[in-house]
Amino acid sequence: MDIFADFSNRIAAVLQGKIDNGTLPAALDLSRFTVEPPRDAANGDLATNAAMVYAKDSKAHYKTPREFAVAIAADLVADPDIDTAEVAGPGFINIKLQPEVLTRVLAAMLAKGADFGRRDDAGAPPVNVEFVSANPTGPMHVGHGRGAVFGDALANLLAFAGHPTTREYYINDAGAQVDVLARSAFLRYCEALGEDIGSIPEGLYPGDYLKPVGVALASQYGPALRQQPESEWLPLVRPIAIDAMMAMIRDDLAALDIRHDVFFSERSLTEKHDGQDAVDRAIDDLRRKGLVYQGSLEPPKGQPIEDWEDREQTLFRSTQFGDDVDRPLLKSDGSYTYFASDIAYHKTKLDRGFNTIIDVLGADHGGYVKRMQAAVAALSDGTATLDAKLCQLVKLMRDGEPVKMSKRSGDFVTLREVVDEVGRDAVRFMMLFRSNDAMLDFDLRKVIEQSKDNPVFYVQYAHARGRSVMRQAAGVFPDLDLGDTALRDAKLDLLTDEGETGLVRLLAQYPRQILAAAASHEPHRIAFYLHDLASALHSHWNRGKDQPQLRFVNEESRDLTSARLALVQATTSVLASGLGLLGVSAPEEMR
């Protein structure tokens, strides 16, 4: 039961009535207004801006938005579920519901259980979420981890909101960086054969993680590769090294309980079929639409233009779709630009039926966004959307002191080391407790503190505290049925304290939070909501320490205890649901 959607429909019905009687014009879009919690709970249960939104449309009959709001409020109070509808400020309407509405909401939560807030919309568009896509040149660092956690939580959220969702990883297994990887692995191969390789040359990957690859190569080929020129051993070593790195990356992701549905190879885009590869076909598609031409770009001013060359080039008309400059598709040597390969890759997503595409990218990919949105708009004739979510940098700290990391030097803290030190739950929750576009300080000590200042502990402890209350009740009332069905039938109208009704109001927001977070592609909203819910539960529990009559378990009243246990059960169920979307466990107890 989503009371915000329910009463949005009721307000829309009131507005439709005014369309029918001529007060408002016909064919009015009745989806533009909002229904949300008021900023101050003392103002009621719901607030709407409907009168403000349609004020211009009502001018023929009402002089001001406030006058129009008064008319809407007068119609709303005729609804038996509405206690009061009061106009505030220039035309907002605050609505107070009848107490039995919240009782029904709580009963609906218990009936739905873990599915409260889930949507199963038939025909919801499928979504492709591409995330991580780290170069397969070594173990992942903490910055990769932020994108990994964000993408996985977003995919969870979209699926819960009713969208068929595909998790995808783009393997950058073409280009110079994998040749550097192969040469680095070959050096470790020589080391495995007993050679003294000395210090790792500048420009190669120095990490010890390549030693097992060298050993595997020595076991498979013996000294044979040592006798071959690079042109012969490089194509043999490259796929073995890439496979080893991807196995390591998959293992690192598994430690965070992250698994992808699709691993797409960049190299596959340049495999010829009927004389053409995927990049050729994508460029031809744009050319047929008149979006490819031969021309020259102006020299860059300020920020450099990637792939700029002082010559006539093959260009994509990306400015026609909102980009700053047109973009090169071919280099001077005739090879594809990275952008051309990215166009072909996104065309495969469109060809696979995804018109909603989400790319989770690192902070250094900001310049990539407009050009790829232009490409997707061009390839799809404007029917598809690309949302590029940039994950800002993570500053790794320990006791307030920075922890240095450098991927190329080999002197860095890997994501796996962080997960092993602080645990999956701390990594996942804290990566999501800030918006993806904000910098994140991640302190290895603070995230494992057992205090209210540690958000992940605070939220998990709320769930554990709720489960502890249920165990306590079972001890006091051994024959009390604590199942959802029995609790749903409890005398829920006994929940009249402001702390209790406040919890119910907050729980009632969960479906709305799911829809809003899914629509905006912002899973951090769920983390913030869970923290607010945990705070409300802890606050009410603490009140019971000073006021015994407010305690969840009342030894003198089975009925009141049952009603309060229904509230606790609904709260822990929503906490567990939200934590599950974030990929964080909901513990039964905290030690």
Secondary structure, DSSP 8 states (H G I E B T S, - for coil): --HHHHHHHHHHHHHHHHHHTTSS-TT--TTS--EE--SSGGG-SEEE-HHHHTTGGGTTT-SSHHHHHHHHHHHHTTSTTEEEEEEETTTEEEEEE-HHHHHHHHHHHHHHGGGTT----TT---EEEE-----SSS--BHHHHHHHHHHHHHHHHHHHTT--EEEEEEE--SSHHHHHHHHHHHHHHHHHTT----S--TTS---GGGHHHHHHHHHHHTTGGGGS-HHHHHHHHHHHHHHHHHHHHHHHHHHTT---SEEEEGGGGG--BTTB-HHHHHHHHHHHTT-EEEE------SS--TT--SS-EEEE-GGGGT-SS-EE-B-TTS-B-HHHHHHHHHHHHHHTT-SEEEEEEEGGGGGGHHHHHHHHHHHTTT--EEEEEEE--EEEEETTEE---BTTTTBS-BHHHHHHHH-HHHHHHHHHSS-TTS-EEEETTGGG--STTSHHHHHHHHHHHHHHHHHHHHHHSTT---SHHHHHTS-GGG--SHHHHHHHHHHHTHHHHHHHHHHHT-THHHHHHHHHHHHHHHHHHHHHHH-GGGSS--TT-HHHHHHHHHHHHHHHHHHHHHHHHHT----S---
